[in-house]
């Protein structure tokens, strides 16, 4: 009897994994392997922590943007470089062990393909005087040539405002 139930369960599991035509033609993004996009993000953070702004900018598209939780939006590779020149001199950034990733691919309403890397977990911003660890959510949208087109961070900035005399992101 156990074999019959096991056979029925396995058969149901296999059948439920089949893709229907409705799923194939869906407008929803598809979950993909995040390895390549995580490697790009890791290399970007490594360059940032080395105060190598030029190398960081190599990861960005010319028409890129970076959005912060305080409503500041920095547009263009040159403006991002100016912001990074200030912020990389202030702190190093370390993502916590166990950071979660989800990579998606899809097509937007304009028919353009996109890739996005979502990440969430603790992130530590530190320098000689201060160390701040916050729950951090990040979105990186990538262009066709794997350049970052948009970077958006979502986190509570309260500790930053308290830790610095002047907010470097404004």
C-alpha positions in Angstrom: 0.0 0.0 0.0 2.9 2.4 0.8 4.3 1.7 -2.6 1.1 2.7 -4.3 0.9 6.0 -2.3 4.5 6.7 -3.0 4.0 6.0 -6.7 0.9 8.3 -6.8 2.7 11.1 -4.9 5.8 10.9 -7.2 3.6 10.9 -10.3 1.7 13.9 -9.0 4.9 15.7 -8.2 6.3 15.1 -11.7 3.1 16.1 -13.4 2.8 19.3 -11.4 6.3 20.4 -12.5 5.3 20.4 -16.2 5.2 23.8 -17.8 1.9 24.8 -19.4 1.7 27.0 -22.5 0.1 29.7 -20.3 3.3 29.7 -18.1 5.6 29.9 -21.2 3.7 32.9 -22.6 3.5 34.7 -19.2 4.5 38.3 -18.9 6.0 37.6 -15.5 9.8 37.5 -15.0 11.6 34.2 -14.8 13.8 33.2 -11.9 17.3 32.4 -13.2 20.7 31.4 -11.8 22.1 34.4 -9.9 25.8 33.3 -10.1 26.9 35.7 -12.9 25.0 38.7 -11.5 26.3 38.1 -8.0 29.9 37.9 -9.3 29.4 41.3 -10.9 28.0 42.8 -7.7 30.8 41.3 -5.7 33.4 42.7 -8.0 31.7 46.1 -7.8 31.8 46.1 -4.0 35.4 45.0 -4.0 36.4 47.9 -6.2 34.3 50.3 -4.1 36.1 49.1 -0.9 39.4 49.7 -2.6 38.4 53.3 -3.3 38.7 52.5 -7.0 35.9 54.7 -8.4 37.0 54.2 -12.0 36.7 50.4 -11.7 33.3 50.8 -10.0 32.1 52.9 -12.9 33.2 50.3 -15.4 30.3 48.2 -14.1 27.7 51.0 -14.8 26.0 51.9 -18.1 26.4 55.5 -19.3 22.7 56.3 -18.7 22.6 54.6 -15.2 21.0 55.8 -12.1 21.4 55.2 -8.3 18.4 55.7 -5.9 18.7 56.1 -2.2 16.0 55.6 0.5 16.0 59.3 1.4 14.6 60.1 -2.1 17.9 61.1 -3.7 18.3 59.9 -7.2 21.7 60.2 -8.9 21.5 60.1 -12.7 24.4 59.4 -15.1 27.7 57.7 -14.7 29.6 60.9 -14.1 27.3 61.9 -11.2 27.5 58.4 -9.7 31.3 58.8 -9.9 31.2 62.1 -8.0 29.0 60.5 -5.3 31.3 57.5 -5.0 34.4 59.7 -4.7 32.8 61.1 -1.5 31.2 58.0 0.0 34.1 55.5 -0.7 36.4 57.8 1.3 33.9 57.6 4.2 33.2 53.9 4.7 33.8 50.3 3.6 30.8 48.2 2.8 30.5 44.5 3.8 27.5 42.3 3.1 26.7 39.8 5.9 27.2 36.1 5.5 23.9 34.6 4.4 22.9 37.5 2.1 20.0 36.3 0.0 19.8 36.7 -3.8 17.1 36.3 -6.4 17.9 36.9 -10.1 15.1 37.5 -12.6 14.9 37.9 -16.3 12.0 39.2 -18.3 10.6 41.6 -20.9 9.2 45.0 -19.9 6.1 46.7 -21.3 8.3 48.3 -24.1 9.4 44.9 -25.2 13.0 45.3 -23.9 14.6 42.4 -22.1 15.9 43.0 -18.5 17.9 41.2 -15.8 17.6 42.1 -12.2 19.4 41.0 -9.1 17.6 41.4 -5.8 19.5 41.0 -2.6 18.7 41.3 1.1 20.4 40.8 4.4 22.6 42.7 6.8 25.1 45.2 5.4 27.8 46.9 7.5 29.2 50.3 6.7 32.4 51.0 8.7 35.4 53.2 9.1 37.9 53.9 11.8 35.4 55.6 14.0 32.0 54.0 13.4 30.4 50.7 12.3 26.8 50.6 11.3 25.0 47.4 10.4 21.5 47.7 8.9 19.0 45.4 7.3 19.6 46.1 3.6 17.6 45.5 0.5 19.2 46.2 -2.9 18.0 46.0 -6.5 20.4 46.0 -9.5 18.9 46.2 -13.0 21.3 45.1 -15.7 21.5 46.1 -19.4 21.9 43.5 -22.2 25.7 43.8 -21.8 25.6 43.2 -18.1 26.2 46.8 -17.1 24.3 48.2 -14.1 21.5 50.4 -15.4 19.9 51.2 -12.0 21.0 50.6 -8.4 18.5 51.1 -5.6 19.2 50.5 -1.9 16.4 50.3 0.7 17.4 50.6 4.3 16.9 52.7 7.4 19.2 55.7 7.2 18.6 56.9 10.8 22.0 55.6 12.0 23.8 57.3 9.2 22.3 60.7 10.0 23.3 60.2 13.6 26.8 59.0 12.8 27.9 61.8 10.5 28.0 65.6 10.9 26.8 66.0 7.3 24.8 63.5 5.2 27.0 62.6 2.3 24.0 61.5 0.2 21.9 64.6 -0.6 
